Amino acid sequence: MENCTRSSFESTLHETETPFLTTFEKSSDYTNYRTSRRVQLGWAVIAPWVLSLLLLAVIVIIEIRVNGLIGGPPFGYWTAHELEIAKREIPATLKQIRFTGGLRYNESKQLYREIELGVPDYSGIPTPEIDAAWHDLISTTDVFLTEEEVKANIENGGTFANFPRPDDSLYTDPFTGLYQAVTWGRFLASYSIMCASDMTPIPEAHTDFKPNGNLEPIFQIEHTCRDYSAIQKWAKGRDALDDTVWRKNAEKLKPGLLS
């Protein structure tokens, strides 16, 4: 029987035994497992941050577009029924307008109206200046439209495609052959109340001068409005009623018409 000491047995065992940990670490399968595991853990940490940043960017862009700062007109600036030609030619800009003519109470508890010099006045005792201001505001009511512009409105489901009665038809000017349509002037008050309702709050201040209460509204505040001067300029360039400009406007839309 061959002698076998404990030290020689352990030495033989060590030589013949496969070192499991060393082999496992050196195997290509384990290397791939460790790499894929790191990738999975990396995306699990990064993905929520990436999604959060994308969501934040979308919210910021929408907010900027709503206010019309980049990327064209603000959302909701134009509506479906409005003229396509107006949407293309009128700048879709907003302006900060401070209303004037507010009513206040003085120390004698008398009601008075504040007037700002250099600003058109539209209310009060009739004067030539007030009449002139109103004339400048709503002087252009009817505008010329070409056949192509009317067709574009109809094709897009605009106003001309939705007459209240089927036998209604758009008026054609007998002198020019151009179509005519009313813009806003004659219906300015009703339009302002029903269509352009403004939710800008009007502050109420405390006052000791009002004879029947302590609340006094302050109307001289800023409102965000469409650029009315740009709309006026566009409409004036198509005025169909003003004897001083309608021929020139018609000729511009239909060259050679009156020559």
Order of alpha helices (4+ residues) and beta strands (2+ residues): alpha-alpha-alpha-alpha-beta-beta-beta-alpha-beta-alpha-beta-alpha-beta-beta-beta-alpha-alpha
